Amino acid sequence: MKAFAYVNATNEKDAVAALKTDGIALPLAGGQDLLARMKDYISQPDRVVNIKNALDATITATPDGGLKIGAAVRIVDLAENAQVAKLYPSLVAAAGEVGTPQIRNSGTVGGNINQRPRCWYFRNEEFNCFKKGGDRCFAPAGENQFHAIFGSGPTHIVHPSSLAVPAVAYGAKFRLVGPNGERIVDAAEYFTMPTMQNVKTENVLAADEVFTHVILPAPGNVKHGHYEVRFKASHDWPIAFATVVLAMNGGTIGSARVVMGAVAPVPWRAQAAERALAGKRIDEATAVEAATAALEGARPMSQNNYKVQVAKTAVKRAILQAGGIKTV
Ligand SMILES: Cc1cc2nc3c(=O)[nH]c(=O)nc-3n(C[C@H](O)[C@H](O)[C@H](O)COP(=O)(O)OP(=O)(O)OC[C@H]3O[C@@H](n4cnc5c(N)ncnc54)[C@H](O)[C@@H]3O)c2cc1C
């Protein structure tokens, strides 16, 4: 590992100040992603800023009936929080399925949402891909079975955070703090699709900003579903998954949010599926129609066509789960 300076920040302001440097400074939370990248020479910061003691590690109620979740909250504490389970069960479902108990014990909400892609070309120092300043994405002509089926490059990573998908589905906002104070960004606007101008990053967070909170609005009269598909139910990231949040109008769906994970470089909102759900009752036919609409426009590569069916099934089962209809 390359030598680095270490700063133990004790509040937001110190954390932001410590991130300002002529070299590369990176925040350290649970360290599971960052330290692995440093050991593999994928990230080589000059300064590591420990933010665990600087950021909020609590979950508190907001005046409008929602919740505010500090970035330093551990994933296990999110997964076991009764208030979150009551208001946002899909977020708790996602948190409870992240990795293993050890990963959930040390991983934080902020670290999970800001973790870098799991693409095996990005994670291997031998492959100088776009994300590391190289001249190509190796996925289209290479081993792409776990890569994106939506988006047209230039990189084909899938967004890695399980928590980001329900955050977008619940209409969360993220609080960020930088040298000029705080800003609040819609979760749906936080994650960015790759472009040649913006190929090395995955979100709008600036190098001298920290991510401090997830702010969830009051859920209202909604039904929720979350369904993840993994190989052999292992501890690894899901192959594809979906969160649906259905705002009910009596017995029918008033409006819907359908968001898929592990299919695109960002949590992928399926607006065609949302339109297909509006005004309908929750039943098998509606779920199939919406799931089919969700995968319209998918552009699988040579080895990941199977993901289209897997994602379709995840959407369908998440909708049926929201309706309390047994799926398997
Ligand atoms: C075997 C395995 C299985 C896994 N399965 C899943 C899974 O199913 N779903 C899933 O979502 N994840 C999964 N993970 C990933 C794991 O959950 C994340 O690596 C972990 O949550 C990261 O949190 P951390 O606090 O350790 O982050 P860190 O490693 O400390 O930070 C991660 C990144 O975010 C940045 N960062 C951290 N906090 C902040 C902040 N507050 N503001 C700005 N930047 C910040 C860091 O600089 C770093 O680049 C898995 C990991 C392993 C090893």
The ligand as an SDF file (V2000), in Angstrom:
LIG
                    3D

 53 58  0  0  0  0  0  0  0  0999 V2000
  -18.3340  -10.0580    0.0160 C   0  0  0  0  0  0  0  0  0  0  0  0
  -18.9910   -8.7240   -0.0450 C   0  0  0  0  0  0  0  0  0  0  0  0
  -20.3470   -8.6620   -0.3360 C   0  0  0  0  0  0  0  0  0  0  0  0
  -20.9830   -7.4170   -0.4170 C   0  0  0  0  0  0  0  0  0  0  0  0
  -22.3010   -7.3770   -0.7580 N   0  0  0  0  0  0  0  0  0  0  0  0
  -22.9080   -6.1780   -0.8780 C   0  0  0  0  0  0  0  0  0  0  0  0
  -24.2750   -6.0790   -1.2400 C   0  0  0  0  0  0  0  0  0  0  0  0
  -24.9640   -7.0890   -1.4230 O   0  0  0  0  0  0  0  0  0  0  0  0
  -24.8210   -4.8550   -1.3750 N   0  0  0  0  0  0  0  0  0  0  0  0
  -24.0910   -3.7000   -1.1470 C   0  0  0  0  0  0  0  0  0  0  0  0
  -24.6340   -2.6100   -1.2660 O   0  0  0  0  0  0  0  0  0  0  0  0
  -22.8080   -3.7600   -0.7980 N   0  0  0  0  0  0  0  0  0  0  0  0
  -22.2020   -4.9570   -0.6580 C   0  0  0  0  0  0  0  0  0  0  0  0
  -20.8880   -5.0070   -0.2880 N   0  0  0  0  0  0  0  0  0  0  0  0
  -20.1340   -3.7490   -0.1410 C   0  0  0  0  0  0  0  0  0  0  0  0
  -20.1280   -3.2220    1.2560 C   0  0  0  0  0  0  0  0  0  0  0  0
  -21.4450   -3.1350    1.7370 O   0  0  0  0  0  0  0  0  0  0  0  0
  -19.5060   -1.8290    1.1840 C   0  0  0  0  0  0  0  0  0  0  0  0
  -18.1540   -1.9580    0.8060 O   0  0  0  0  0  0  0  0  0  0  0  0
  -19.6120   -1.1110    2.5020 C   0  0  0  0  0  0  0  0  0  0  0  0
  -20.9510   -0.8930    2.8380 O   0  0  0  0  0  0  0  0  0  0  0  0
  -18.9170    0.2320    2.3910 C   0  0  0  0  0  0  0  0  0  0  0  0
  -19.1320    0.9450    3.5850 O   0  0  0  0  0  0  0  0  0  0  0  0
  -17.8760    1.4300    4.4330 P   0  0  0  0  0  0  0  0  0  0  0  0
  -18.4330    2.2550    5.5230 O   0  0  0  0  0  0  0  0  0  0  0  0
  -16.9920    0.3010    4.7910 O   0  0  0  0  0  0  0  0  0  0  0  0
  -17.2010    2.3640    3.3270 O   0  0  0  0  0  0  0  0  0  0  0  0
  -15.7020    2.8270    3.0560 P   0  0  0  0  0  0  0  0  0  0  0  0
  -14.9270    1.7110    2.4640 O   0  0  0  0  0  0  0  0  0  0  0  0
  -15.1160    3.5070    4.2190 O   0  0  0  0  0  0  0  0  0  0  0  0
  -16.0120    3.9300    1.9440 O   0  0  0  0  0  0  0  0  0  0  0  0
  -16.4960    3.5590    0.6620 C   0  0  0  0  0  0  0  0  0  0  0  0
  -16.2550    4.7190   -0.3140 C   0  0  0  0  0  0  0  0  0  0  0  0
  -17.1130    5.8030    0.0010 O   0  0  0  0  0  0  0  0  0  0  0  0
  -16.3870    6.9440    0.4080 C   0  0  0  0  0  0  0  0  0  0  0  0
  -17.1080    7.4560    1.5670 N   0  0  0  0  0  0  0  0  0  0  0  0
  -17.4190    6.7690    2.6920 C   0  0  0  0  0  0  0  0  0  0  0  0
  -18.2030    7.5190    3.4880 N   0  0  0  0  0  0  0  0  0  0  0  0
  -18.3760    8.6830    2.8560 C   0  0  0  0  0  0  0  0  0  0  0  0
  -19.0910    9.8820    3.1850 C   0  0  0  0  0  0  0  0  0  0  0  0
  -19.8070    9.9900    4.3080 N   0  0  0  0  0  0  0  0  0  0  0  0
  -19.0370   10.9140    2.3240 N   0  0  0  0  0  0  0  0  0  0  0  0
  -18.3460   10.8050    1.1700 C   0  0  0  0  0  0  0  0  0  0  0  0
  -17.6710    9.6970    0.7870 N   0  0  0  0  0  0  0  0  0  0  0  0
  -17.6890    8.6570    1.6310 C   0  0  0  0  0  0  0  0  0  0  0  0
  -14.9630    6.4590    0.7070 C   0  0  0  0  0  0  0  0  0  0  0  0
  -13.9910    7.4490    0.4140 O   0  0  0  0  0  0  0  0  0  0  0  0
  -14.8550    5.2780   -0.2330 C   0  0  0  0  0  0  0  0  0  0  0  0
  -14.4520    5.6810   -1.5270 O   0  0  0  0  0  0  0  0  0  0  0  0
  -20.2540   -6.2250   -0.1540 C   0  0  0  0  0  0  0  0  0  0  0  0
  -18.8990   -6.3030    0.1920 C   0  0  0  0  0  0  0  0  0  0  0  0
  -18.2710   -7.5360    0.2410 C   0  0  0  0  0  0  0  0  0  0  0  0
  -16.8220   -7.5880    0.6200 C   0  0  0  0  0  0  0  0  0  0  0  0
  1  2  1  0
  2  3  1  0
  2 52  2  0
  3  4  2  0
  4  5  1  0
  4 50  1  0
  5  6  2  0
  6  7  1  0
  6 13  1  0
  7  8  2  0
  7  9  1  0
  9 10  1  0
 10 11  2  0
 10 12  1  0
 12 13  2  0
 13 14  1  0
 14 15  1  0
 14 50  1  0
 15 16  1  0
 16 17  1  0
 16 18  1  0
 18 19  1  0
 18 20  1  0
 20 21  1  0
 20 22  1  0
 22 23  1  0
 23 24  1  0
 24 25  2  0
 24 26  1  0
 24 27  1  0
 27 28  1  0
 28 29  2  0
 28 30  1  0
 28 31  1  0
 31 32  1  0
 32 33  1  0
 33 34  1  0
 33 48  1  0
 34 35  1  0
 35 36  1  0
 35 46  1  0
 36 37  1  0
 36 45  1  0
 37 38  2  0
 38 39  1  0
 39 40  1  0
 39 45  2  0
 40 41  1  0
 40 42  2  0
 42 43  1  0
 43 44  2  0
 44 45  1  0
 46 47  1  0
 46 48  1  0
 48 49  1  0
 50 51  2  0
 51 52  1  0
 52 53  1  0
M  END
$$$$
